[in-house]
Amino acid sequence: MSSGIKNVEYGLEKIFEGAQDFLPLLGTDHVEFYVGNAKQAAHFYKTAFGFQSLAYAGLETGLKDRASYVLKQDKIRLVLTTALNSNSPIGEHVKKHGDGVKVIALWVDDARKAWEETTTRGAKSYMEPTVEKDEHGEVVRAGIYTYGETVHIFVERKNYKGTFLPGYREWKSDYNPTPVGLKFIDHMVGNVGWGEMNTWVKWYEDVMGFVNFLSFDDKQIHTEYSALMSKVMSNGNGRIKFPINEPAKGNKRSQIEEYLDFYEGPGAQHIAVATDDILTTVKQLRERGVEFLSAPPQAYYNEIPTRLGNHMKVVKEDLTEVAKLGILVDSDEEGYLLQIFTKPVEDRPTLFFEIIQRMGARGFGAGNFKALFESIEREQAARGTL
Ligand code: FE2
């Protein structure tokens, strides 16, 4: 297990006492995007984000209706899937939502039990338990719907030794850009509609046995113009964290409302990926063309020593460098964290990525919300959607 995951688990036992163990989750298995052109999207994630070619399925492997490219960086696996004809539900998904996350797949020991436990508790089934085999063994998968058209697929791979899943072949490429130090998925955020946050909080509690371990209301998350509310849900071992956002009333249009308008419904807002050297990671991402939200003003950086207080003694990063790269810094009782947010990675202002380095802190950068949202609002203003 990576040191990063240990960081995340640090000191969490007490908080998660209330979580139920009817749905033990080993981690995030993969995230599958439905996109307009998977071949080109795969090239982007390799070139810009340093992902490696892992597996492929398409016409050459006997599929008629879709092509999927699987990419890997340390523990993160992304699957990019596109439709090969006009009658495909994949194509319909892309037509409605644009490129976006369809599947948040969770790694389990027993996919049949995960499906039974969750559907018994009210989850709507997406895929009944299905066994898939090839010469490397067998995988059991089963799925349920979550917010919007997004789904969770439970993946049981303890009897499988292949590259990814049955039906996929290894993807060897001559083009292998170097990784940028992305390690694992720290959390994945969902945006839901007006007044729906608590419905989904209850759904994750009742159906998946998660606990709500942090909440932010619109008094904490607001700027002069707009507001949102957020509750962070976590499973029992703390490896899976799903903050749920809903828009709140402000003077202008909330960024969550903008997302819902352009995604045409609820969906995954951002994927936070962990690194243990954010300065190097962000420097390389910038050199490779990844666009980040604009840096906060210098005043923000001048206030960091005051805001971090005692934690300043243990901060190893050069704050001049941190400011130069536009990275945000926050702290809680247990430590500090560094984070930065990309601009949306597709044409619609929907899904984006967060790069995060936790140095003991288990929060989500609440101290950065104002600086972050003001930066998002500058982008919204430029799009004419504020
Ligand atoms: Fe985040």
Residues whose N, C-alpha, C, O or C-beta is under 5 A from the ligand:
A	BS01	FE2	A272 E354
